[in-house]
């Protein structure tokens, strides 16, 4: 599939910024044509990276939608309140409640939709990526 939306085009539907992280399936820095955001060879690896970021937050106690989004998409560069509300409505989970680990695929789908305006990925792809990220839900 060919997409016009940056996050989907980069196979990075979470729009993760370039970092030193050695993500599975990451396009090496010298081949990255974006310059600001990570690129992945396939979308499942990009979704896995998003789920790994969320798992890291969760394990550190940043475990509500509000807490996660305020770190993931800080208010200094985003309308974090709108983002929090969007994800909360999409998942049906109160923004200040500890997010249920077994519902992380819904959280990932909501973030992908908010970041890109759509979520073109099958539930099976998201679930597999979430499992590969280490969520035991």
Secondary structure, DSSP 8 states (H G I E B T S, - for coil): ---SSHHHHTT-TT--B--S---TTB--GGG-SSSSB--BSSHHHHHHHHHHHHHHHHHTT--BHHHHHHHHT-TTTS-HHHHHHHHHHHHT--TTSB--GGGHHHHHHHHHHHHHS-----HHHHHHHHHHHT---
